[in-house]
Amino acid sequence: MNILFVAADNIREWNSSEWRMAIPCRAIQQLPGHGAAMINTEQFDKSMTPLSTEGGLVGMTDVIVYQRNMATEAAYKAGMYWRNAGKALVVDIDDGYTILPPTNFAYPYWYANDGENINKLKRMVPQFDGVTSPNKLILRDWQELGVRYTYHLPNFAQLDRFQTVRREKHEGFWVGWGGSHSHYDTWYRSACKDGLKLFCERHSDAVVVIWGSDKAIYDAIPVPPEQKRYMGAIHPTKVEQWPHELAQFDAALAPLGGEYDQRRSWIHALEPMLCRVPWVASAGVPYQELAKWGYMVQQETPEAWLEQLEIVYQERDAKVDDGYVQALNLTMERNAADYVSVMMKALQRRRLQCGARPAGVVRV
Protein backbone atom coordinates (compact mmCIF):
# COMPACT_ATOMS: atom_id res chain seq x y z
CA MET A 1 0.00 0.00 0.00
CA ASN A 2 1.10 3.55 -0.79
CA ILE A 3 -0.08 6.40 1.43
CA LEU A 4 0.28 10.09 0.63
CA PHE A 5 0.21 12.58 3.50
CA VAL A 6 -0.84 16.14 2.67
CA ALA A 7 0.48 18.54 5.33
CA ALA A 8 -1.34 21.81 6.04
CA ASP A 9 1.06 23.62 8.38
CA ASN A 10 3.78 26.05 7.36
CA ILE A 11 7.19 25.88 8.97
CA ARG A 12 6.30 28.49 11.64
CA GLU A 13 3.57 26.28 13.07
CA TRP A 14 4.72 22.84 12.05
CA ASN A 15 3.91 20.95 15.25
CA SER A 16 0.57 19.45 14.19
CA SER A 17 1.91 18.41 10.80
CA GLU A 18 4.88 16.79 12.52
CA TRP A 19 2.64 14.63 14.72
CA ARG A 20 -0.15 13.90 12.27
CA MET A 21 1.71 13.67 8.94
CA ALA A 22 5.51 13.49 9.18
CA ILE A 23 5.89 11.00 12.03
CA PRO A 24 3.53 8.37 10.55
CA CYS A 25 5.00 8.95 7.08
CA ARG A 26 8.54 8.21 8.29
CA ALA A 27 7.47 5.11 10.16
CA ILE A 28 5.49 3.66 7.24
CA GLN A 29 8.45 4.21 4.94
CA GLN A 30 10.30 1.67 7.07
CA LEU A 31 7.60 -1.00 6.74
CA PRO A 32 8.34 -3.74 4.20
CA GLY A 33 5.86 -3.80 1.38
CA HIS A 34 4.45 -0.31 1.95
CA GLY A 35 5.31 3.18 0.81
CA ALA A 36 4.62 6.69 2.06
CA ALA A 37 5.31 10.23 0.89
CA MET A 38 4.37 13.72 2.01
CA ILE A 39 3.53 16.92 0.15
CA ASN A 40 1.90 20.17 1.20
CA THR A 41 -1.60 21.43 0.43
CA GLU A 42 -0.43 23.79 -2.32
CA GLN A 43 1.26 20.92 -4.13
CA PHE A 44 -1.87 18.81 -3.79
CA ASP A 45 -3.98 21.59 -5.32
CA LYS A 46 -1.78 21.37 -8.46
CA SER A 47 -1.92 17.58 -8.69
CA MET A 48 -4.74 17.31 -11.23
CA THR A 49 -2.22 17.63 -14.06
CA PRO A 50 -1.23 13.97 -14.57
CA LEU A 51 2.16 14.75 -16.14
CA SER A 52 3.20 17.05 -13.29
CA THR A 53 5.47 15.88 -10.49
CA GLU A 54 2.58 16.21 -8.06
CA GLY A 55 0.20 14.36 -10.35
CA GLY A 56 2.62 11.49 -10.81
CA LEU A 57 3.11 11.18 -7.05
CA VAL A 58 -0.61 11.17 -6.26
CA GLY A 59 -1.24 8.82 -9.16
CA MET A 60 0.90 6.13 -7.50
CA THR A 61 -1.01 6.50 -4.21
CA ASP A 62 -3.72 4.27 -2.79
CA VAL A 63 -4.83 6.43 0.14
CA ILE A 64 -4.55 10.18 0.66
CA VAL A 65 -4.45 11.51 4.24
CA TYR A 66 -5.34 15.19 3.96
CA GLN A 67 -4.63 17.35 6.98
CA ARG A 68 -7.40 19.59 8.18
CA ASN A 69 -7.89 22.32 5.57
CA MET A 70 -10.46 20.69 3.29
CA ALA A 71 -12.23 24.03 3.07
CA THR A 72 -11.08 25.53 -0.23
CA GLU A 73 -12.43 24.99 -3.71
CA ALA A 74 -8.99 24.00 -4.99
CA ALA A 75 -8.55 21.33 -2.32
CA TYR A 76 -12.08 20.01 -2.86
CA LYS A 77 -11.66 19.79 -6.64
CA ALA A 78 -8.33 18.01 -6.35
CA GLY A 79 -9.68 15.67 -3.69
CA MET A 80 -12.72 14.75 -5.76
CA TYR A 81 -10.59 14.33 -8.89
CA TRP A 82 -8.45 11.70 -7.21
CA ARG A 83 -11.33 10.11 -5.36
CA ASN A 84 -13.11 9.61 -8.68
CA ALA A 85 -9.90 8.00 -9.93
CA GLY A 86 -10.33 5.33 -7.24
CA LYS A 87 -8.20 6.77 -4.45
CA ALA A 88 -9.46 6.82 -0.88
CA LEU A 89 -9.17 10.22 0.79
CA VAL A 90 -9.53 10.65 4.52
CA VAL A 91 -9.36 14.01 6.29
CA ASP A 92 -7.29 14.22 9.46
CA ILE A 93 -8.68 16.66 12.04
CA ASP A 94 -6.82 17.11 15.31
CA ASP A 95 -8.54 20.17 16.73
CA GLY A 96 -12.03 21.14 17.84
CA TYR A 97 -12.69 23.59 15.02
CA THR A 98 -16.44 23.23 15.27
CA ILE A 99 -16.39 24.66 18.82
CA LEU A 100 -13.41 27.00 18.52
CA PRO A 101 -13.52 29.79 21.15
CA PRO A 102 -13.33 33.37 19.79
CA THR A 103 -10.09 33.95 21.72
CA ASN A 104 -8.27 31.21 19.77
CA PHE A 105 -5.76 32.58 17.23
CA ALA A 106 -7.32 30.44 14.46
CA TYR A 107 -10.85 31.73 15.06
CA PRO A 108 -10.73 34.54 12.44
CA TYR A 109 -9.70 32.11 9.69
CA TRP A 110 -12.54 29.70 10.38
CA TYR A 111 -15.34 32.06 11.46
CA ALA A 112 -14.84 35.31 9.49
CA ASN A 113 -17.51 36.21 6.92
CA ASP A 114 -20.28 34.47 8.87
CA GLY A 115 -18.22 31.32 9.30
CA GLU A 116 -17.47 30.86 5.60
CA ASN A 117 -14.53 28.47 6.05
CA ILE A 118 -15.94 26.40 8.91
CA ASN A 119 -19.16 25.95 6.93
CA LYS A 120 -17.16 24.79 3.90
CA LEU A 121 -15.30 22.33 6.11
CA LYS A 122 -18.57 20.97 7.49
CA ARG A 123 -19.97 20.62 3.97
CA MET A 124 -16.93 19.18 2.21
CA VAL A 125 -15.46 16.73 4.72
CA PRO A 126 -18.47 14.33 4.84
CA GLN A 127 -18.20 13.85 1.06
CA PHE A 128 -14.89 12.00 1.37
CA ASP A 129 -13.94 8.63 2.84
CA GLY A 130 -13.76 9.35 6.54
CA VAL A 131 -12.10 11.34 9.30
CA THR A 132 -9.11 10.40 11.39
CA SER A 133 -8.34 12.09 14.69
CA PRO A 134 -6.33 11.61 17.88
CA ASN A 135 -9.37 12.51 19.96
CA LYS A 136 -12.61 10.53 20.20
CA LEU A 137 -14.74 13.62 20.93
CA ILE A 138 -13.63 15.12 17.61
CA LEU A 139 -14.73 11.93 15.89
CA ARG A 140 -18.11 12.13 17.61
CA ASP A 141 -18.47 15.76 16.49
CA TRP A 142 -17.91 14.77 12.86
CA GLN A 143 -20.19 11.76 13.09
CA GLU A 144 -22.93 14.18 14.11
CA LEU A 145 -22.09 16.27 11.05
CA GLY A 146 -22.64 13.32 8.74
CA VAL A 147 -19.26 11.60 8.47
CA ARG A 148 -19.99 7.89 8.15
CA TYR A 149 -16.56 6.43 8.84
CA THR A 150 -14.28 7.70 11.59
CA TYR A 151 -10.95 6.27 12.75
CA HIS A 152 -9.24 6.90 16.06
CA LEU A 153 -5.50 7.32 15.43
CA PRO A 154 -3.72 8.70 18.52
CA ASN A 155 -0.60 10.83 18.37
CA PHE A 156 2.08 8.17 18.53
CA ALA A 157 5.56 9.47 19.33
CA GLN A 158 8.75 9.01 17.33
CA LEU A 159 10.80 6.84 19.68
CA ASP A 160 14.33 7.67 18.58
CA ARG A 161 13.93 11.26 19.76
CA PHE A 162 13.52 10.06 23.33
CA GLN A 163 16.16 7.34 23.50
CA THR A 164 19.15 9.62 24.05
CA VAL A 165 17.71 12.11 26.55
CA ARG A 166 19.63 12.64 29.77
CA ARG A 167 18.53 14.42 32.90
CA GLU A 168 21.12 16.92 34.08
CA LYS A 169 21.62 17.98 37.67
CA HIS A 170 20.08 21.32 38.63
CA GLU A 171 19.12 23.28 41.70
CA GLY A 172 15.51 23.27 42.81
CA PHE A 173 12.37 21.35 41.85
CA TRP A 174 11.42 22.24 38.27
CA VAL A 175 7.72 22.17 37.40
CA GLY A 176 7.50 22.64 33.65
CA TRP A 177 5.27 23.04 30.62
CA GLY A 178 5.76 23.70 26.91
CA GLY A 179 3.25 24.50 24.21
CA SER A 180 1.99 26.91 21.58
CA HIS A 181 0.07 30.17 21.85
CA SER A 182 -3.17 28.23 21.30
CA HIS A 183 -2.92 27.25 24.97
CA TYR A 184 -3.41 30.71 26.48
CA ASP A 185 -7.09 29.98 27.09
CA THR A 186 -6.03 26.76 28.79
CA TRP A 187 -4.01 28.66 31.36
CA TYR A 188 -6.63 31.37 31.72
CA ARG A 189 -9.41 28.89 32.47
CA SER A 190 -7.47 26.25 34.42
CA ALA A 191 -6.75 26.52 38.15
CA CYS A 192 -3.22 25.28 37.47
CA LYS A 193 -1.58 28.71 37.68
CA ASP A 194 -3.09 29.40 41.09
CA GLY A 195 -2.16 25.92 42.26
CA LEU A 196 1.42 26.72 41.27
CA LYS A 197 1.23 29.85 43.43
CA LEU A 198 0.29 27.74 46.45
CA PHE A 199 2.97 25.19 45.64
CA CYS A 200 5.71 27.82 45.31
CA GLU A 201 4.62 29.42 48.57
CA ARG A 202 5.01 26.05 50.28
CA HIS A 203 8.33 25.11 48.64
CA SER A 204 10.99 27.77 48.24
CA ASP A 205 12.97 25.45 45.95
CA ALA A 206 10.12 25.17 43.42
CA VAL A 207 10.76 26.73 40.00
CA VAL A 208 8.12 27.02 37.25
CA VAL A 209 9.69 26.56 33.81
CA ILE A 210 7.69 27.65 30.73
CA TRP A 211 8.59 26.91 27.10
CA GLY A 212 6.58 28.31 24.21
CA SER A 213 5.91 31.18 21.85
CA ASP A 214 3.42 33.01 24.09
CA LYS A 215 5.16 34.82 26.95
CA ALA A 216 1.72 35.90 28.18
CA ILE A 217 1.32 32.39 29.64
CA TYR A 218 4.47 32.87 31.69
CA ASP A 219 3.37 36.36 32.75
CA ALA A 220 -0.02 35.04 33.93
CA ILE A 221 1.50 32.60 36.45
CA PRO A 222 1.34 34.41 39.82
CA VAL A 223 4.61 33.30 41.39
CA PRO A 224 7.64 35.46 42.30
CA PRO A 225 10.06 36.20 39.43
CA GLU A 226 12.81 34.27 41.19
CA GLN A 227 10.63 31.15 41.10
CA LYS A 228 9.80 31.07 37.40
CA ARG A 229 11.71 31.01 34.12
CA TYR A 230 10.62 31.76 30.57
CA MET A 231 12.70 29.75 28.11
CA GLY A 232 11.21 30.92 24.79
CA ALA A 233 10.18 28.69 21.91
CA ILE A 234 12.01 25.87 20.17
CA HIS A 235 12.19 26.44 16.43
CA PRO A 236 9.95 24.03 14.48
CA THR A 237 12.96 22.75 12.53
CA LYS A 238 14.58 21.64 15.80
CA VAL A 239 11.76 19.57 17.27
CA GLU A 240 14.25 16.88 18.27
CA GLN A 241 15.56 19.32 20.91
CA TRP A 242 12.31 19.30 22.90
CA PRO A 243 12.64 15.86 24.57
CA HIS A 244 15.99 16.91 26.07
CA GLU A 245 14.48 20.07 27.56
CA LEU A 246 11.41 18.20 28.81
CA ALA A 247 13.60 15.60 30.49
CA GLN A 248 14.98 18.29 32.81
CA PHE A 249 11.59 18.79 34.48
CA ASP A 250 10.98 17.23 37.88
CA ALA A 251 7.25 17.38 37.12
CA ALA A 252 5.43 18.15 33.86
CA LEU A 253 2.10 19.97 33.69
CA ALA A 254 -0.90 19.15 31.48
CA PRO A 255 -3.73 21.54 32.35
CA LEU A 256 -7.05 21.68 30.51
CA GLY A 257 -9.50 24.58 30.44
CA GLY A 258 -12.95 24.24 28.92
CA GLU A 259 -14.75 22.12 26.34
CA TYR A 260 -12.36 22.97 23.50
CA ASP A 261 -9.44 21.55 25.49
CA GLN A 262 -11.29 18.26 25.91
CA ARG A 263 -10.52 17.76 22.21
CA ARG A 264 -6.74 17.93 22.57
CA SER A 265 -4.45 14.91 22.30
CA TRP A 266 -2.44 13.08 24.94
CA ILE A 267 1.03 14.36 24.00
CA HIS A 268 1.44 16.43 27.20
CA ALA A 269 1.28 13.12 29.08
CA LEU A 270 2.93 10.77 26.58
CA GLU A 271 6.09 12.82 26.12
CA PRO A 272 6.87 13.03 29.86
CA MET A 273 6.29 9.29 30.13
CA LEU A 274 8.90 8.68 27.44
CA CYS A 275 11.29 10.99 29.33
CA ARG A 276 10.58 9.30 32.66
CA VAL A 277 9.18 12.55 34.09
CA PRO A 278 6.13 12.47 36.39
CA TRP A 279 3.19 14.48 35.08
CA VAL A 280 0.21 16.22 36.65
CA ALA A 281 -2.89 16.75 34.51
CA SER A 282 -6.44 18.00 34.59
CA ALA A 283 -8.83 15.06 34.51
CA GLY A 284 -10.43 14.87 31.09
CA VAL A 285 -10.78 13.04 27.80
CA PRO A 286 -7.24 13.69 26.47
CA TYR A 287 -5.53 11.96 29.40
CA GLN A 288 -8.04 9.39 30.63
CA GLU A 289 -6.36 6.48 28.83
CA LEU A 290 -3.04 7.29 30.51
CA ALA A 291 -4.37 8.30 33.92
CA LYS A 292 -2.91 5.23 35.65
CA TRP A 293 0.61 6.52 35.01
CA GLY A 294 0.01 10.16 35.97
CA TYR A 295 -1.33 12.34 38.78
CA MET A 296 -4.84 13.49 37.94
CA VAL A 297 -6.47 16.68 39.23
CA GLN A 298 -10.10 15.66 39.65
CA GLN A 299 -11.46 19.04 40.75
CA GLU A 300 -10.26 22.11 38.87
CA THR A 301 -9.28 24.10 41.95
CA PRO A 302 -5.93 25.53 43.14
CA GLU A 303 -6.05 23.26 46.17
CA ALA A 304 -6.53 20.15 44.03
CA TRP A 305 -3.54 21.12 41.88
CA LEU A 306 -1.49 21.72 45.02
CA GLU A 307 -2.45 18.29 46.35
CA GLN A 308 -1.24 16.44 43.26
CA LEU A 309 1.91 18.53 42.92
CA GLU A 310 2.69 17.79 46.56
CA ILE A 311 2.33 14.06 45.97
CA VAL A 312 4.81 14.27 43.08
CA TYR A 313 7.16 16.37 45.21
CA GLN A 314 7.14 13.70 47.91
CA GLU A 315 7.08 10.60 45.68
CA ARG A 316 9.27 11.96 42.87
CA ASP A 317 9.71 9.10 40.40
CA ALA A 318 7.32 6.51 41.84
CA LYS A 319 5.39 5.95 38.59
CA VAL A 320 7.92 6.76 35.90
CA ASP A 321 9.34 3.30 35.22
CA ASP A 322 5.93 1.70 34.67
CA GLY A 323 4.88 4.75 32.68
CA TYR A 324 7.90 4.46 30.43
CA VAL A 325 7.17 0.81 29.66
CA GLN A 326 3.60 1.72 28.73
CA ALA A 327 4.75 4.67 26.62
CA LEU A 328 6.95 2.40 24.53
CA ASN A 329 3.75 0.77 23.30
CA LEU A 330 2.49 4.17 22.15
CA THR A 331 5.25 4.98 19.68
CA MET A 332 4.71 5.12 15.94
CA GLU A 333 7.37 2.49 15.42
CA ARG A 334 5.18 -0.02 17.30
CA ASN A 335 1.93 1.16 15.73
CA ALA A 336 2.82 1.79 12.09
CA ALA A 337 1.39 -1.56 10.94
CA ASP A 338 -1.90 -0.84 12.72
CA TYR A 339 -1.96 2.61 11.10
CA VAL A 340 -1.65 0.94 7.69
CA SER A 341 -4.48 -1.44 8.62
CA VAL A 342 -6.76 1.53 9.23
CA MET A 343 -5.87 2.97 5.84
CA MET A 344 -6.51 -0.46 4.27
CA LYS A 345 -9.96 -0.35 5.79
CA ALA A 346 -10.65 3.03 4.19
CA LEU A 347 -9.31 1.80 0.84
CA GLN A 348 -11.36 -1.37 1.02
CA ARG A 349 -14.52 0.64 1.55
CA ARG A 350 -13.67 2.96 -1.33
CA ARG A 351 -13.03 0.07 -3.71
CA LEU A 352 -16.32 -1.51 -2.78
CA GLN A 353 -18.05 1.78 -3.61
CA CYS A 354 -16.24 1.85 -6.96
CA GLY A 355 -17.18 -1.74 -7.71
CA ALA A 356 -13.54 -2.75 -7.81
CA ARG A 357 -12.07 -5.83 -6.21
CA PRO A 358 -11.79 -5.07 -2.47
CA ALA A 359 -8.50 -4.93 -0.65
CA GLY A 360 -7.56 -7.83 1.60
CA VAL A 361 -9.63 -8.47 4.70
CA VAL A 362 -8.57 -6.17 7.52
CA ARG A 363 -9.72 -6.27 11.11
CA VAL A 364 -9.60 -2.88 12.87
Secondary structure, DSSP 8 states (H G I E B T S, - for coil): -EEEEEE---GGG-HHHIIIIIHHHHHHHTSTT-EEEEEEHHHHHTTTSTTSHHHHHHHT-SEEEEES---SHHHHHHHHHHHHTT-EEEEE--S-GGG--TTSTTHHHHHHHHHHHHHHHHHHGGGSS-EEES-HHHHHHHHHTT---EEE----B-GGGTTT------SSEEEEEEE-GGGHHHHHHSSHHHHHHHHHHH-TTEEEEEEES-HHHHHHS-S-GGGEEE-----GGGGGGHHHHHTT-SEEEE---STGGGGS-SHHHHHHHHTT--EEEESSGGGGGGGGGSEEE-S-SHHHHHHHHHHHHHHSSTTHHHHHHHHHTTBHHHHHHHHHHHHHHHHHHHHHHHTS--------
